[in-house]
Amino acid sequence: MTTDRTRPLTLERMRADVARLVGEAPEDVRDDDNLMDLGLDSMRVLGLVMAWGEHGIALEFSQLAEHTTLAGWWQVVQGLQRDTPAAG
């Protein structure tokens, strides 16, 4: 399996991954939607944490559990990407 460590995680990738898990089109998942209301459960969130961790950021389930929207998750990821040195 190849990893995405050389590419930063993007909001578009996150949106597409969430949409796939809840059976929606990416354009139907808005930044401020409550992701749990869309059908995202803790096991799926854990799967996303593991998949997105392949981008080289130290993302933890508890960081996402504090937020219920894609916008909140994106803020967490942006902070972690700023704090993680680029692979070189």
C-alpha positions as CSV (number, residue, x, y, z in Angstrom):
1,M,0.0,0.0,0.0
2,T,1.3,3.4,-0.9
3,T,1.0,6.3,1.5
4,D,0.2,10.0,0.9
5,R,2.9,11.3,3.2
6,T,4.3,13.6,0.5
7,R,1.0,15.3,-0.1
8,P,-0.9,17.4,2.5
9,L,-4.4,16.4,3.4
10,T,-6.9,18.7,1.8
11,L,-10.4,19.8,2.7
12,E,-11.6,18.4,-0.6
13,R,-10.1,14.9,0.2
14,M,-11.7,15.0,3.7
15,R,-15.1,16.0,2.2
16,A,-14.9,13.2,-0.4
17,D,-14.0,10.6,2.2
18,V,-16.8,11.6,4.5
19,A,-19.3,11.8,1.7
20,R,-18.3,8.2,0.6
21,L,-18.9,6.9,4.1
22,V,-22.3,8.5,4.5
23,G,-23.5,7.8,0.9
24,E,-23.7,11.4,-0.2
25,A,-22.1,13.3,-3.1
26,P,-19.1,15.4,-1.9
27,E,-20.9,18.6,-2.9
28,D,-23.8,17.7,-0.6
29,V,-21.5,17.7,2.5
30,R,-21.2,21.3,3.7
31,D,-18.5,22.6,6.0
32,D,-21.1,23.3,8.7
33,D,-23.1,20.1,8.5
34,N,-23.2,18.0,11.7
35,L,-21.4,14.9,10.5
36,M,-23.1,12.7,13.1
37,D,-26.5,13.8,11.8
38,L,-25.3,12.7,8.3
39,G,-24.7,9.2,9.7
40,L,-21.0,9.2,10.5
41,D,-20.4,7.0,13.6
42,S,-17.3,6.6,15.8
43,M,-16.0,3.5,14.0
44,R,-16.1,5.3,10.6
45,V,-14.4,8.4,12.2
46,L,-11.6,6.0,13.6
47,G,-11.2,4.7,10.0
48,L,-10.8,8.2,8.7
49,V,-8.2,9.1,11.4
50,M,-6.2,6.0,10.3
51,A,-6.5,6.8,6.6
52,W,-5.7,10.5,7.0
53,G,-2.8,9.6,9.3
54,E,-1.1,8.3,6.2
55,H,-0.5,12.0,5.2
56,G,2.1,12.1,8.0
57,I,0.1,14.1,10.6
58,A,-0.4,12.8,14.1
59,L,-4.2,13.0,14.0
60,E,-6.0,11.4,17.0
61,F,-9.6,10.3,17.3
62,S,-10.1,12.6,20.3
63,Q,-9.2,15.6,18.3
64,L,-12.0,15.0,15.8
65,A,-14.4,13.9,18.5
66,E,-14.3,17.4,19.9
67,H,-15.9,18.7,16.7
68,T,-19.0,17.7,14.7
69,T,-18.4,19.6,11.5
70,L,-16.0,19.3,8.6
71,A,-15.0,22.9,9.3
72,G,-14.0,22.0,12.8
73,W,-12.1,19.0,11.6
74,W,-10.3,21.0,9.0
75,Q,-9.1,23.5,11.6
76,V,-7.6,20.6,13.6
77,V,-5.9,19.2,10.5
78,Q,-4.5,22.6,9.4
79,G,-3.0,23.1,12.8
80,L,-1.4,19.7,12.8
81,Q,-0.1,20.2,9.2
82,R,1.5,23.5,10.3
83,D,3.2,21.8,13.2
84,T,4.4,18.8,11.2
85,P,7.7,19.2,9.3
86,A,7.4,18.4,5.6
87,A,8.8,15.0,4.6
88,G,12.0,15.5,2.6
